[in-house]
């Protein structure tokens, strides 16, 4: 039960970040790209196809891939392994 609640909370938070990201792409004072990236990273914990897409597109750019892995490890420290 606790694991299902955690999963629902993380997916809901990911969708909130994605919505904020979409709004932020239009509004100049909200960092849209940052929220989109965070939302996609949270969703990638539960979606293997999204994770594969992210790995495929970030591995070409080693600094970006390293940043994604660093943020992912930071999220895992905060919320634990999903």
N, CA, C and O of each residue as an XYZ file, in Angstrom:
328
protein
N       0.815     -1.196      0.000
C       0.000      0.000      0.000
C       0.858      1.259      0.000
O       0.583      2.210     -0.731
N       1.905      1.254      0.831
C       2.787      2.421      0.907
C       3.519      2.641     -0.415
O       3.725      3.778     -0.839
N       3.908      1.540     -1.061
C       4.621      1.655     -2.330
C       3.705      2.208     -3.423
O       4.141      3.008     -4.251
N       2.435      1.787     -3.428
C       1.484      2.313     -4.413
C       1.242      3.793     -4.197
O       1.161      4.554     -5.161
N       1.124      4.220     -2.924
C       0.935      5.628     -2.638
C       2.136      6.442     -3.102
O       1.980      7.527     -3.664
N       3.330      5.916     -2.865
C       4.550      6.603     -3.283
C       4.597      6.742     -4.803
O       4.979      7.787     -5.330
N       4.209      5.684     -5.494
C       4.211      5.714     -6.957
C       3.214      6.738     -7.487
O       3.525      7.504     -8.399
N       2.015      6.745     -6.912
C       0.990      7.703     -7.340
C       1.449      9.129     -7.056
O       1.251     10.022     -7.879
N       2.059      9.344     -5.894
C       2.523     10.690     -5.539
C       3.621     11.169     -6.483
O       3.625     12.332     -6.884
N       4.546     10.290     -6.839
C       5.643     10.678     -7.733
C       5.127     10.958     -9.139
O       5.550     11.926     -9.770
N       4.227     10.130     -9.630
C       3.668     10.350    -10.969
C       2.834     11.627    -10.985
O       2.892     12.383    -11.954
N       2.063     11.880     -9.934
C       1.271     13.111     -9.868
C       2.191     14.339     -9.827
O       1.934     15.337    -10.501
N       3.255     14.256     -9.037
C       4.217     15.357     -8.975
C       4.890     15.578    -10.330
O       5.145     16.715    -10.728
N       5.173     14.486    -11.031
C       5.776     14.598    -12.363
C       4.838     15.328    -13.315
O       5.275     16.191    -14.076
N       3.548     14.988    -13.277
C       2.597     15.667    -14.153
C       2.432     17.139    -13.777
O       2.251     17.984    -14.654
N       2.493     17.449    -12.486
C       2.439     18.852    -12.065
C       3.636     19.612    -12.623
O       3.489     20.731    -13.115
N       4.835     19.001    -12.548
C       6.026     19.643    -13.094
C       5.925     19.818    -14.607
O       6.360     20.838    -15.142
N       5.360     18.841    -15.296
C       5.214     18.951    -16.747
C       4.237     20.068    -17.103
O       4.480     20.830    -18.039
N       3.138     20.168    -16.366
C       2.180     21.249    -16.617
C       2.829     22.603    -16.336
O       2.663     23.544    -17.113
N       3.574     22.706    -15.218
C       4.290     23.951    -14.932
C       5.310     24.269    -16.023
O       5.521     25.433    -16.365
N       5.935     23.235    -16.561
C       6.895     23.433    -17.643
C       6.252     23.961    -18.898
O       6.798     24.844    -19.559
N       5.090     23.425    -19.233
C       4.385     23.900    -20.425
C       3.950     25.350    -20.232
O       4.069     26.166    -21.146
N       3.445     25.669    -19.033
C       3.062     27.053    -18.742
C       4.304     27.942    -18.752
O       4.256     29.083    -19.211
N       5.408     27.413    -18.246
C       6.636     28.184    -18.184
C       7.258     28.474    -19.534
O       8.040     29.414    -19.670
N       6.921     27.680    -20.530
C       7.423     27.969    -21.874
C       6.781     29.231    -22.442
O       7.353     29.887    -23.313
N       5.597     29.564    -21.948
C       4.881     30.745    -22.426
C       5.171     31.963    -21.554
O       5.337     33.073    -22.060
N       5.231     31.748    -20.248
C       5.451     32.866    -19.322
C       6.941     33.122    -19.143
O       7.713     32.178    -18.972
N       7.349     34.367    -19.179
C       8.781     34.675    -19.119
C       9.409     34.505    -17.728
O      10.627     34.352    -17.637
N       8.632     34.527    -16.659
C       9.217     34.471    -15.317
C       9.297     33.062    -14.747
O       9.838     32.881    -13.656
N       8.780     32.065    -15.444
C       8.795     30.684    -14.983
C       9.742     29.887    -15.873
O       9.656     29.966    -17.099
N      10.631     29.132    -15.274
C      11.612     28.340    -16.024
C      10.963     27.069    -16.562
O      10.957     26.041    -15.885
N      10.423     27.133    -17.764
C       9.689     26.026    -18.344
C      10.539     24.801    -18.598
O      10.119     23.683    -18.301
N      11.731     24.994    -19.146
C      12.583     23.854    -19.485
C      12.978     23.073    -18.238
O      13.015     21.842    -18.259
N      13.268     23.770    -17.170
C      13.667     23.109    -15.921
C      12.549     22.226    -15.378
O      12.792     21.090    -14.971
N      11.322     22.749    -15.374
C      10.200     21.963    -14.878
C       9.890     20.779    -15.793
O       9.560     19.695    -15.312
N       9.993     20.979    -17.102
C       9.775     19.866    -18.032
C      10.805     18.763    -17.815
O      10.460     17.582    -17.778
N      12.058     19.148    -17.674
C      13.116     18.156    -17.478
C      12.911     17.392    -16.171
O      13.081     16.173    -16.134
N      12.552     18.088    -15.114
C      12.322     17.439    -13.830
C      11.121     16.494    -13.895
O      11.167     15.388    -13.356
N      10.061     16.927    -14.547
C       8.881     16.081    -14.699
C       9.170     14.825    -15.507
O       8.731     13.733    -15.145
N       9.905     14.978    -16.597
C      10.261     13.810    -17.409
C      11.186     12.864    -16.661
O      11.074     11.647    -16.803
N      12.094     13.410    -15.870
C      12.992     12.566    -15.093
C      12.222     11.780    -14.041
O      12.510     10.604    -13.819
N      11.256     12.407    -13.395
C      10.436     11.687    -12.413
C       9.599     10.601    -13.084
O       9.457      9.504    -12.544
N       9.050     10.899    -14.247
C       8.268      9.884    -14.967
C       9.139      8.738    -15.459
O       8.663      7.609    -15.586
N      10.389      9.009    -15.732
C      11.267      7.961    -16.261
C      11.560      6.873    -15.230
O      12.020      5.791    -15.594
N      11.303      7.142    -13.960
C      11.471      6.094    -12.952
C      10.482      4.954    -13.156
O      10.783      3.802    -12.840
N       9.301      5.274    -13.684
C       8.249      4.273    -13.846
C       7.952      3.912    -15.289
O       7.125      3.037    -15.542
N       8.596      4.554    -16.228
C       8.364      4.266    -17.636
C       9.680      3.853    -18.301
O      10.517      4.703    -18.603
N       9.861      2.555    -18.528
C      11.108      2.104    -19.163
C      11.319      2.677    -20.565
O      12.456      2.923    -20.968
N      10.230      2.890    -21.309
C      10.395      3.430    -22.659
C      10.841      4.894    -22.604
O      11.652      5.321    -23.426
N      10.328      5.656    -21.660
C      10.772      7.044    -21.503
C      12.216      7.089    -21.042
O      12.982      7.948    -21.480
N      12.594      6.173    -20.163
C      13.983      6.116    -19.686
C      14.931      5.789    -20.841
O      16.002      6.384    -20.964
N      14.528      4.842    -21.682
C      15.354      4.484    -22.837
C      15.474      5.664    -23.801
O      16.546      5.904    -24.357
N      14.377      6.402    -24.000
C      14.408      7.572    -24.870
C      15.353      8.627    -24.314
O      16.128      9.227    -25.059
N      15.288      8.856    -22.998
C      16.173      9.850    -22.384
C      17.637      9.429    -22.502
O      18.499     10.249    -22.818
N      17.912      8.163    -22.251
C      19.293      7.685    -22.368
C      19.800      7.805    -23.798
O      20.938      8.213    -24.029
N      18.954      7.450    -24.751
C      19.347      7.504    -26.166
C      19.674      8.930    -26.598
O      20.620      9.148    -27.355
N      18.898      9.898    -26.123
C      19.076     11.271    -26.573
C      20.081     12.074    -25.746
O      20.568     13.106    -26.208
N      20.397     11.623    -24.543
C      21.374     12.369    -23.751
C      22.770     11.777    -23.816
O      23.740     12.458    -23.482
N      22.898     10.531    -24.236
C      24.222      9.896    -24.261
C      25.124     10.533    -25.326
O      26.348     10.430    -25.244
N      24.526     11.184    -26.317
C      25.313     11.870    -27.341
C      26.072     13.068    -26.781
O      27.107     13.474    -27.309
N      25.538     13.617    -25.711
C      26.123     14.798    -25.076
C      26.567     14.408    -23.666
O      25.753     14.410    -22.742
N      27.836     14.075    -23.492
C      28.302     13.535    -22.212
C      28.040     14.437    -21.003
O      27.716     13.934    -19.927
N      28.172     15.735    -21.155
C      27.918     16.635    -20.025
C      26.447     16.629    -19.635
O      26.115     16.641    -18.450
N      25.573     16.610    -20.619
C      24.139     16.558    -20.344
C      23.767     15.230    -19.693
O      22.988     15.197    -18.740
N      24.322     14.139    -20.208
C      24.045     12.818    -19.644
C      24.544     12.735    -18.200
O      23.874     12.169    -17.337
N      25.698     13.290    -17.950
C      26.240     13.311    -16.592
C      25.340     14.129    -15.661
O      25.126     13.749    -14.510
N      24.821     15.236    -16.156
C      23.920     16.070    -15.345
C      22.619     15.325    -15.051
O      22.096     15.408    -13.940
N      22.098     14.606    -16.031
C      20.872     13.832    -15.825
C      21.105     12.759    -14.764
O      20.267     12.566    -13.883
N      22.219     12.070    -14.843
C      22.526     11.043    -13.852
C      22.736     11.634    -12.464
O      22.352     11.026    -11.464
N      23.337     12.804    -12.399
C      23.556     13.468    -11.112
C      22.232     13.891    -10.480
O      22.026     13.710     -9.279
N      21.341     14.451    -11.288
C      20.032     14.862    -10.768
C      19.225     13.631    -10.364
O      18.507     13.656     -9.363
N      19.341     12.565    -11.135
C      18.633     11.331    -10.791
C      19.119     10.779     -9.451
O      18.307     10.346     -8.634
N      20.413     10.789     -9.217
C      20.927     10.297     -7.935
C      20.498     11.208     -6.790
O      20.253     10.734     -5.681
N      20.405     12.508     -7.049
C      19.941     13.450     -6.037
C      18.473     13.171     -5.680
O      18.099     13.206     -4.508
N      17.646     12.893     -6.697
C      16.235     12.575     -6.461
C      16.106     11.269     -5.688
O      15.270     11.160     -4.791
N      16.924     10.280     -6.027
C      16.876      8.995     -5.323
C      17.255      9.165     -3.851
O      16.690      8.499     -2.984
N      18.207     10.051     -3.569
C      18.565     10.326     -2.174
C      17.383     10.917     -1.410
O      17.185     10.609     -0.234
N      16.603     11.761     -2.073
C      15.489     12.437     -1.404
C      14.278     11.518     -1.230
O      13.740     11.401     -0.129
N      13.852     10.871     -2.310
C      12.620     10.093     -2.239
C      12.846      8.599     -2.101
O      11.895      7.851     -1.872
N      14.067      8.156     -2.233
C      14.332      6.725     -2.181
C      14.145      6.089     -3.541
O      13.630      6.717     -4.467
N      14.555      4.867     -3.655
C      14.447      4.150     -4.937
C      13.009      3.745     -5.173
O      12.428      3.033     -4.354
N      12.420      4.183     -6.279
C      11.024      3.816     -6.571
C      10.845      2.378     -6.956
O       9.724      1.946     -7.225
